[in-house]
Amino acid sequence: MSSALPLRKPEAQASALPCTGFALAGGGILHCFKSDRPMETRQPPLLDGSPARRWRLRNHLDVAARAAGQPCWVVLLETGEAATHLRLTARDKSVTDIASSEALPLAELGRHIPIAWLPLITRFLPAEQALADLLRGETPPRWHRLHDPEPDQPQDTVLPLTRLMTALRQLRPDVTARHPAASDFLAWCLLDGSRDYPALRGNPDWQGPALRRAVHAARPDLQAAFADPDGAAFGDWCRDHGADEVPALAAPAVRRAPIRLRKGGVTIVGHARGALGIGEDCRIAARAMQTAGVPVAVLDVPVPGDAADDSLRDLLSDAPPYAATLLCLTGFSSLELFAREGAALWEGRNVIGLWPWELPRWPDRFAAAFDLVGELWAASAFTADSYKDAPVPVRHLPPAVAVSLATLTRADFGLPERSFLFHAGFDGNSTMTRKNPLGAIAAFQMAFPRARRDVGLVVKAMNLPEDGALRGAIAGDPRIRLMDRRLPRAHTEALLACCDAHLSLHRAEGFGRIPAEALALGLPVIATGWSGTADYLTTETGFPVAYSLVPVPPGAYPFAEGQHWAEPDIGHAARLMRQVADDPHAARTVAARGQARIRRDYSPEAAGRRYRARLEELGWL
């Protein structure tokens, strides 16, 4: 409930029935009368009377917009004494009487609200853009649904578990392990979770007696001190001390969006300074937008301990000004961002998710993430298909790929000058099993007996696991160089450019940025012929590796139950590696076609044109 101003009980008015509450409805007034008899439609309207004018001027206003089903809304203000009737008085002096027990959708109520009343909503409630949209008969923002009860959860708790709470149960297995029962998890949300995730406090059900009963049930010490959760003593404690001890009892600590958001540009939200693949997604999207003449503001979502790239520092903003917003995050990170920051980045904004995903289907348990976006942009046809069950539009908009000219040589990296070098790169945080560097090592050693010394493999790793499996696989083979350290972006590109070919025996890729960058540099690319890389890597542009589809092993990838991925044919990969190394001229001819494809379809200019065209089509620029 929004409580920017203190509530006062309405003063007595010259009316046959005492008014006990009101709500602004686009400038019209819903008069709430306490009565034990049906209201007489002949009762004179109050909207244009002097008592009503004095009432509006002398009393602070507050509006509660509460969800009543989906996508129904009721706009109502209560003063502590429940009204039994609502009276809507229109400017034509017609009235509509509604029993307060009825959960009347705003869409139904809206047909009684003249459009001429709408300007008043701006005067009285300049920050309540979502409510103004509702009064215009528009569909409520999707993110409101995150506070709806989760339909697949047993609702036997004092307060229902919402879609947001259920998503947090999946994102926080540590908490779920400590609080496996629904009632225990609700207690955690009330007592601890709402401190770390302030968006929980925006739940419209977290107020009044129901909230007090839930807090009482979650704290045995309160049960011992206050026998009656509905008693005055416990109510006093909640009012005077509760907010200091129980975050759920505090007023919502959700930052609000700017009142007026500009059109004409895009806010990009992502790991702008992170030295990781999804951080590069954010940076290259900003570059593509700028290339197309779209103004950009960037909100950085920091990665703990990782702030290695400052290339977007001039675009960073603490208060992103544009209504059009592009989330360059995973769907999981977007949910957590909403939970931690609240609705500030969603209120009044048009939000697009540029979400990577590497498996054939987005996990059902995180369907709530779709409530955060009005549209999804997929980097590959594979990813677009993985979102085919999304309740929002999904667009395949290939991203930009850009690389810089190499400024370093093999000598700078301590690499042999005359060997034919294959490059394989991966981030251990993307899981070793999916990236499959062990497969690359096995293919290299199958392709080239150890007696052959004119070839080598450079394994560029980051966040290498401590199990030692990869180090054990290369032990005793001096042709394989492991570089397990974080490099600046320019050095990473230079290392790739210093090699003669790129090898990626991945089991699944949402897009495959490193293979695409290798093509952009003109390198022959050998990669598994499935998932995201299949968009740009064909027998015409590169060397796709045969594969078979197999179930994802338990624990091999997060939330992958019941899904499958590719198992690359190591023997086929070895044959392709020999082909590329033994006839480098022919391999470079193929690679040149791949480079032309990347320059034509994946340049910042090409991607920027696609982004701008879609934003203009949506009317968001």
Sequence and secondary structure as in RCSB ss.txt:
>XXXX:A:sequence
MSSALPLRKPEAQASALPCTGFALAGGGILHCFKSDRPMETRQPPLLDGSPARRWRLRNHLDVAARAAGQPCWVV
LLETGEAATHLRLTARDKSVTDIASSEALPLAELGRHIPIAWLPLITRFLPAEQALADLLRGETPPRWHRLHDPE
PDQPQDTVLPLTRLMTALRQLRPDVTARHPAASDFLAWCLLDGSRDYPALRGNPDWQGPALRRAVHAARPDLQAA
FADPDGAAFGDWCRDHGADEVPALAAPAVRRAPIRLRKGGVTIVGHARGALGIGEDCRIAARAMQTAGVPVAVLD
VPVPGDAADDSLRDLLSDAPPYAATLLCLTGFSSLELFAREGAALWEGRNVIGLWPWELPRWPDRFAAAFDLVGE
LWAASAFTADSYKDAPVPVRHLPPAVAVSLATLTRADFGLPERSFLFHAGFDGNSTMTRKNPLGAIAAFQMAFPR
ARRDVGLVVKAMNLPEDGALRGAIAGDPRIRLMDRRLPRAHTEALLACCDAHLSLHRAEGFGRIPAEALALGLPV
IATGWSGTADYLTTETGFPVAYSLVPVPPGAYPFAEGQHWAEPDIGHAARLMRQVADDPHAARTVAARGQARIRR
DYSPEAAGRRYRARLEELGWL
>XXXX:A:secstr
   SS        SSSS EEEEEEETTEEEEEE  SS   TTS   TTSHHHHHHHHHS    EEEE SSS EEE
E   SS  SEEEEE TTS EEEEETTS   HHHHHTTS GGGTHHHHHH TT HHHHHHHTT    GGGGGGSB 
TTS   SSS  BHHHHHHHHH HHHHHH  SHHHHHHHIIIIIHHH GGGGG TTSSHHHHHHHHHHH HHHHHH
 S TTSHHHHHHIIIIIHHH GGGS        SS EEEEEEEEE TT SSHHHHHHHHHHHHHHHTT  EEEEE
  BTTB    TTGGGB SS  EEEEEEES HHHHHHHHHHHGGGGTTT EEEE     SSS  GGGGGGGGG SE
EEESSHHHHHHTTT SS EEE             HHHHT  SSSEEEEEEEEGGG HHHH HHHHHHHHHHHS T
T  SEEEEEEEES  TT HHHHHHTT TTEEEEES   HHHHHHHHHHSSEEEE  S  SS HHHHHHHHTT  E
EEESSGGGGGT  TTTSEEE EEEEE  TTSSTT TT EEEEE HHHHHHHHHHHHH HHHHHHHHHHHHHHHHH
HSSHHHHHHHHHHHHHHHT  
